[in-house]
Amino acid sequence: MKKPAPGPQGYPLVGVVPFMIKQGAEYLLSAFRQYGDVVELRLLGSMRMFLISHPDDVEYVLRKNHRNFLVKRPSMHLEAMMGNGLTLSNGELWVQQRRLMQPAFHRQKIEATMASTVSQVAERIRHWGAAGPIELASEMEQLSLNAMLAALFGSGISNSETRRITDAVALVLRVAGRGMFLEIPPFVPTPENLRVKRALKDLTQVVLGLIEQRRHTSGEEQRQDLLSLLLEAHDEAASLSEQQLRDEVTSLLVAGYESTAVTLTWMFYLLSQDPGVEQRLRQEIGTVLGDRAPTLADLPSLEYLNQVISESMRCYPAFWAMTRQTIADDEIGGYSIPARSLIVVSPFVTHKHPGFWEEPDHFDPDRFNPERSAGRHRFAYFPFGAGPRVCIGERQARMVLQLSLVTILQQYRLKPVPDHPVEIHTSMTIRPKYGMLMHVSPAGLQS
C-alpha cells in the first residue's frame, strides 16, 4: 500500500497559503529541508499540492510520465494575457505549436539578432554613472525588454507602441504575481481588474496591429525578426491563426524579458559579493576580447563566463517553480499522488539538494567546469525546464545573458550601495524585494 506524503498541517481552511504568500520559494526550500523529497502542502479547502524535489522524481514528472501531468496555469490574469500560447497550452495543441514555431528558434535565426542585442544593451547603459547610483533591477528590466522587443519586432515598432506594450505587461505581471496563491478573479470588477482589462485590450490592439503591418511587408523589406519568422511558420496540417500569433507573441515576451532581467540582476549581485570570481571573469573577457564587442565566434571561448551564468541560475533561477496537475492517480517516490493534485517542481529547491550539490548555498562557478559536471544527474539542474517542454527560447536567452554581461563588464564596475537591504521576493519570478541599488564606476577604475 502506497503511503501518504509527509508535510506541514498549516491552518484550518487555508492550509499553508499564508506562508506561501509571505515566503514563496523560501518556504518551499524550508519544507524540503524539514520533510524530504516529496512534501504534501495543503492549500485552500481540500486542494492538495505536492512539492517534488529529487532529480529522479523531477525526471518522472517532466519527462518519463509527462503525459499524466498537465501544465497548470498559475494565474487567471496571466492566462488572459498569454492565452493558449506555447507556454500554457497542453496536448495536441502544444505539439502543433511547438512544431510550427521550432524553425524560428534555429541557431542561425537567433544568431542574426546578435548585433541588435549588443546595440540595445550599449544604448541602455550609455549614461550609467552620470547621476549617482542606479536601481539595477529596473535597469535590467528595461534593458531586457528592449532586447526582447527588438528580437520580436526588429525596427518595426515605434516608441509609443513600445510604451503601451511595456505598461500593459508590467501591470499584468505585477497583479498576477501578487495573486499566485490567492487571486481575485478577473471578472470581478475591482478597480485593479478594470485597469488590467483595459491594459490587455490595449496590448492586443498593438500586437495585432504589428502583425497586420508585417503581413504587408515583403521583398527587400522582409525582416528576419521573430514575428516575421512566426508568420512564415507552417506545416501540412496548419498555420498560426491571428489569435495564435497574438498569444505566441505575448507568451514569448512575458517568458523572455522578465526572466532575463532578474537573472542579470542576481548575477551582478553575486559577482559583487565575490571579487575573486569577478576579477577572474574580467581577465577572461580581456584576454579573449580586449575592448572590442563580442562576436558569435568568441562565445565558445568565454568558458568561465558560461560557468558564471550557469551558477547564477542555479542560485537564483528566475522561474522558481513549475506547476503541473495530475490527470490520474500516480505514485512518486513511493508516495500516493491522487488525481487532480497540484504538482510543483522547483529549480530553486532542487538546485540546492545536498545529495547533488556540495555546499549548495555557496556561489561557485567552478562546479560547472567539465570535470565537476561530468556524471551530474540531468535533472539536478533545470533553470529552463526539462523534458519535452524545455524552454524553446533557451538558446536565445543564454545569448542575451552572455552579450549583456560582457558588454556591461567591459564598461563598468558595479558595487552595492552599503546597508541597502537585499532580500528575496517571490512573485512570478524571484526578485530582490527592495530593488538592487548599485554604485557605478568605469571598468578601468578599482573601487
C-alpha positions in Angstrom: 0.0 0.0 0.0 1.4 3.4 -1.0 2.0 5.7 1.9 0.8 9.4 2.3 3.5 12.0 1.9 4.6 14.0 4.9 4.1 17.7 5.3 3.0 20.6 7.5 -0.6 20.9 8.6 -1.0 24.6 8.1 -4.1 26.4 9.2 -7.7 25.2 9.0 -9.3 26.0 5.7 -6.4 28.0 4.2 -3.6 25.4 4.8 -0.1 26.8 4.0 -1.4 29.5 1.7 -0.4 32.4 4.2 3.2 31.0 4.3 3.4 30.7 0.5 2.2 34.2 0.0 4.7 35.6 2.5 7.7 33.4 1.8 7.2 31.7 -1.6 10.3 29.9 -2.8 12.0 30.1 0.6 9.0 28.3 2.2 9.3 25.5 -0.3 13.0 25.2 0.5 12.4 25.0 4.2 9.6 22.4 3.7 12.0 20.3 1.6 14.7 20.5 4.3 12.3 19.5 7.0 10.2 16.8 5.3 12.2 15.5 2.4 11.9 14.8 -1.3 8.1 14.6 -1.5 6.1 17.0 0.6 2.4 17.5 0.8 1.3 21.1 1.2 -2.4 21.7 1.9 -3.9 24.7 0.2 -7.4 26.2 0.3 -10.1 23.8 1.4 -9.4 20.3 0.0 -6.8 21.4 -2.5 -3.6 19.4 -2.3 -0.1 20.3 -3.6 3.0 18.1 -3.7 6.5 19.5 -3.8 8.7 17.1 -5.8 12.5 17.7 -5.3 14.6 14.7 -6.0 16.0 14.7 -9.6 14.8 11.2 -10.2 11.2 12.3 -9.4 11.6 15.6 -11.3 12.6 13.5 -14.3 9.5 11.3 -13.8 7.2 14.3 -13.8 8.8 16.3 -16.6 9.9 13.5 -18.9 9.2 9.9 -18.2 5.5 10.2 -17.4 4.9 13.8 -18.5 1.6 12.9 -20.2 0.0 12.4 -16.8 0.9 15.9 -15.8 -0.9 18.8 -17.4 0.7 22.3 -17.3 -1.2 24.2 -14.6 -1.8 27.9 -15.4 -0.5 29.8 -12.4 -2.8 32.9 -12.7 -6.0 33.8 -14.4 -4.6 37.2 -15.2 -1.5 35.7 -16.8 -3.7 33.3 -18.7 -5.8 36.2 -20.0 -2.5 37.8 -21.3 -0.8 34.8 -22.7 -3.9 32.8 -23.9 -3.1 29.5 -25.5 0.5 30.4 -26.3 3.2 27.7 -26.2 4.0 28.3 -22.6 0.5 27.5 -21.2 -1.0 25.1 -23.8 -1.4 21.3 -23.5 -1.9 18.2 -25.5 -2.1 18.2 -29.3 -2.4 22.0 -29.5 1.0 22.3 -27.8 2.6 19.6 -30.1 1.3 21.5 -33.1 2.5 24.9 -31.8 6.0 23.5 -30.9 6.4 22.1 -34.4 5.3 25.3 -36.1 7.5 27.5 -34.0 10.7 25.5 -33.9 12.2 26.8 -37.1 12.1 30.4 -35.7 14.5 29.3 -33.0 17.1 27.6 -35.0 20.6 28.6 -34.2 21.2 30.7 -37.3 17.9 32.6 -36.8 18.9 33.5 -33.2 22.4 34.5 -34.2 21.0 37.0 -36.7 19.8 39.1 -33.7 23.2 39.2 -32.0 24.3 42.7 -33.3 20.9 44.2 -32.4 21.2 42.8 -28.8 24.7 44.3 -28.3 23.4 47.7 -29.7 20.4 47.6 -27.4 22.5 46.9 -24.3 25.1 49.6 -25.2 22.4 52.2 -25.7 20.7 51.4 -22.4 23.8 51.7 -20.3 25.4 54.7 -22.1 24.5 57.2 -19.3 25.1 55.0 -16.3 27.1 56.7 -13.6 26.1 60.2 -14.7 23.5 60.6 -11.9 24.7 58.6 -9.0 23.6 55.0 -8.0 21.3 53.1 -10.3 18.4 50.8 -9.4 19.8 47.7 -11.2 16.6 45.6 -11.2 14.7 48.4 -13.1 17.6 49.0 -15.4 17.8 45.3 -16.3 14.0 45.1 -16.9 14.2 47.9 -19.4 17.4 46.5 -21.0 16.0 43.0 -21.4 12.6 44.3 -22.6 14.2 46.4 -25.3 16.3 43.4 -26.4 13.2 41.2 -26.5 11.1 43.8 -28.4 13.9 44.1 -30.9 14.1 40.4 -31.3 10.4 40.1 -31.8 9.7 43.1 -33.9 13.0 44.4 -35.2 13.0 48.1 -36.0 9.3 47.9 -37.0 8.0 49.1 -33.6 7.6 52.8 -32.5 8.3 54.3 -29.2 4.6 54.8 -28.4 3.9 51.1 -29.2 6.9 50.1 -27.0 5.5 52.1 -24.1 2.0 50.7 -24.5 3.3 47.1 -24.5 5.6 47.8 -21.6 2.9 49.3 -19.4 0.4 46.5 -20.1 2.9 43.7 -19.5 4.3 45.3 -16.3 0.8 45.8 -14.8 -0.4 42.3 -15.6 2.7 40.7 -14.2 2.5 42.7 -11.0 -1.1 41.7 -10.4 -0.5 38.1 -11.4 2.5 37.8 -9.1 0.5 39.0 -6.1 -2.3 36.6 -6.8 -0.4 33.4 -7.4 -1.9 31.7 -4.3 -5.0 33.9 -3.6 -6.4 35.7 -6.7 -9.4 37.9 -7.2 -10.9 36.5 -10.5 -10.6 38.9 -13.5 -14.4 39.0 -13.9 -14.9 40.7 -10.5 -15.0 44.4 -11.4 -12.5 45.8 -8.9 -10.6 48.9 -9.9 -7.4 46.9 -10.4 -9.1 44.3 -12.5 -10.7 47.0 -14.7 -7.2 48.5 -15.2 -5.9 45.1 -16.2 -8.8 44.6 -18.6 -8.0 47.9 -20.3 -4.3 47.1 -20.5 -4.9 43.8 -22.1 -7.2 45.3 -24.7 -4.5 47.9 -25.5 -1.8 45.2 -25.7 -3.9 43.1 -28.1 -4.6 46.2 -30.2 -0.9 46.9 -30.5 0.2 43.3 -31.2 -2.5 42.7 -33.8 -1.6 46.0 -35.5 2.1 44.9 -35.7 1.0 41.5 -37.1 -1.1 43.2 -39.8 1.6 45.6 -40.7 4.1 42.7 -41.0 1.8 40.7 -43.3 2.1 43.5 -45.8 5.9 43.6 -45.6 7.6 41.7 -48.5 10.6 41.6 -50.8 13.6 43.6 -49.6 11.5 44.9 -46.7 11.0 41.3 -45.3 12.6 41.2 -41.8 14.2 38.3 -40.0 12.8 39.1 -36.6 10.8 36.5 -34.7 7.4 37.9 -35.8 8.3 37.5 -39.5 9.6 34.0 -38.8 6.4 33.1 -37.0 4.3 34.4 -39.9 6.2 32.1 -42.2 5.6 29.1 -39.9 3.5 26.4 -41.5 3.3 22.7 -42.0 1.0 20.3 -43.8 -1.7 20.4 -41.1 -2.0 24.1 -40.1 -0.6 27.5 -39.8 -0.7 30.0 -37.0 -4.0 31.9 -36.8 -4.3 35.6 -35.9 -5.2 34.7 -32.3 -2.5 32.1 -32.0 0.1 34.7 -33.3 -1.1 37.2 -30.7 -0.9 34.5 -28.0 2.6 33.4 -29.1 4.0 36.9 -29.3 2.8 37.9 -25.8 3.9 34.5 -24.4 7.4 34.9 -25.8 7.6 38.5 -24.5 6.5 37.6 -21.0 8.6 34.4 -20.7 11.7 36.1 -22.2 12.1 39.5 -20.8 11.4 39.3 -17.0 13.4 36.1 -16.6 16.4 37.6 -18.3 16.1 40.8 -16.2 16.1 39.1 -12.8 18.9 36.7 -13.9 21.1 39.6 -14.8 20.3 41.4 -11.6 21.2 38.5 -9.4 24.3 37.8 -11.5 25.7 41.2 -10.8 24.8 40.9 -7.1 26.6 37.6 -6.8 29.7 39.0 -8.7 29.7 42.0 -6.3 29.9 39.6 -3.3 32.9 37.6 -4.7 35.6 39.9 -6.0 37.8 36.9 -6.9 35.2 35.5 -9.3 34.6 38.9 -10.8 38.3 39.5 -11.4 38.8 36.1 -13.0 35.8 36.8 -15.3 37.2 40.2 -16.3 40.6 38.6 -17.0 39.0 36.1 -19.4 37.0 38.8 -21.2 40.1 40.9 -21.5 42.2 38.0 -22.9 39.5 36.9 -25.4 38.1 40.2 -26.5 40.2 43.1 -25.3 38.0 46.2 -25.7 36.1 45.0 -28.8 32.5 43.9 -28.8 31.9 40.1 -28.7 31.1 38.2 -31.8 29.5 34.8 -32.3 32.9 33.1 -32.7 34.0 34.5 -29.3 31.3 32.9 -27.2 32.7 29.3 -27.0 36.0 30.7 -25.8 34.4 32.5 -22.9 34.2 29.3 -20.8 34.3 30.9 -17.3 31.6 33.4 -18.4 29.3 30.5 -19.2 30.1 28.9 -15.8 29.2 32.1 -14.0 25.9 32.3 -15.9 25.0 28.7 -15.1 25.9 29.0 -11.4 23.9 32.3 -11.1 20.9 30.5 -12.5 21.5 27.6 -10.0 21.5 30.0 -7.1 18.6 32.2 -8.3 16.6 30.5 -11.1 14.2 33.1 -12.4 11.3 30.8 -12.7 11.4 29.3 -9.2 8.5 26.8 -9.6 6.8 24.8 -12.4 3.3 23.6 -11.8 1.5 20.6 -13.2 -1.8 18.8 -12.4 -2.1 15.1 -12.3 -4.7 13.5 -14.7 -4.8 10.1 -13.0 -3.7 8.7 -9.6 0.0 8.3 -9.5 3.0 7.3 -7.3 6.1 9.4 -6.8 9.0 8.5 -4.6 6.8 5.7 -3.0 4.1 8.2 -2.1 0.5 8.2 -3.2 -0.4 11.2 -5.5 -4.2 11.5 -6.1 -5.7 12.6 -9.5 -6.2 16.4 -9.8 -3.4 17.1 -7.3 -1.2 20.2 -7.9 2.5 19.2 -8.5 5.3 21.6 -8.0 8.8 21.0 -9.2 11.1 23.9 -8.0 14.5 24.6 -9.5 15.1 26.8 -6.5 14.8 23.8 -4.3 16.3 21.0 -6.4 19.3 23.3 -7.3 20.1 23.2 -3.6 19.6 19.5 -3.0 22.6 18.4 -0.9 22.6 15.0 -2.4 23.7 16.5 -5.7 25.3 19.9 -4.9 28.2 20.3 -2.5 27.8 23.4 -0.3 24.7 24.3 -2.2 24.4 27.8 -0.6 27.8 28.8 -1.8 28.4 30.6 -5.1 31.0 28.6 -7.0 31.1 28.8 -10.8 33.7 26.1 -11.0 31.1 23.5 -10.1 30.1 23.9 -13.8 33.5 23.1 -15.2 33.7 19.9 -17.3 35.3 17.8 -14.7 32.8 18.6 -11.9 29.8 18.5 -14.3 30.6 15.0 -15.6 28.1 12.5 -14.3 25.8 15.0 -12.8 22.1 14.0 -12.9 20.5 15.7 -15.9 17.5 16.7 -13.8 19.5 18.2 -10.9 19.7 21.4 -12.9 16.8 22.8 -15.0 16.5 26.6 -15.0 14.8 26.4 -18.4 12.6 23.4 -17.6 13.4 20.0 -18.9 12.0 17.1 -20.9 9.7 17.7 -24.0 8.7 21.1 -22.7 12.1 22.6 -22.2 12.1 26.3 -23.0 12.1 26.8 -26.7 14.0 30.1 -26.3 16.8 28.7 -24.1 19.5 29.4 -26.8 18.3 32.9 -27.3 18.1 33.6 -23.6 21.6 32.4 -23.0 23.0 34.5 -25.8 21.3 37.6 -24.4 22.8 36.9 -21.0 26.3 36.4 -22.5 26.2 39.5 -24.6 24.7 41.7 -21.8 27.1 40.6 -19.2 30.2 41.1 -21.4 29.1 44.5 -22.7 28.4 45.8 -19.2 31.6 44.4 -17.6 33.7 45.9 -20.4 32.5 49.4 -19.4 31.5 49.4 -15.8 32.1 48.1 -12.3 29.0 47.7 -10.1 29.1 47.7 -6.3 26.1 47.5 -3.9 25.1 50.6 -2.0 26.1 49.9 1.6 23.3 49.0 4.0 20.8 48.6 1.2 18.8 45.5 2.2 18.8 42.6 -0.3 16.1 40.0 0.3 14.2 37.6 -2.0 10.6 38.5 -3.0 8.7 35.7 -4.7 6.4 36.9 -7.5 6.2 35.3 -10.9 10.0 35.3 -10.7 12.4 35.6 -7.8 13.1 39.3 -7.5 15.0 41.5 -5.0 12.3 42.7 -2.6 13.7 46.2 -2.2 15.4 46.5 -5.6 19.1 46.5 -6.1 20.9 49.8 -5.6 24.4 49.8 -7.2 27.2 52.3 -7.4 28.6 52.5 -11.0 32.2 53.4 -11.9 34.2 52.9 -15.1 35.6 49.4 -15.7 39.2 50.7 -15.5 38.8 52.1 -12.0 39.2 49.9 -8.9 36.6 50.7 -6.3 
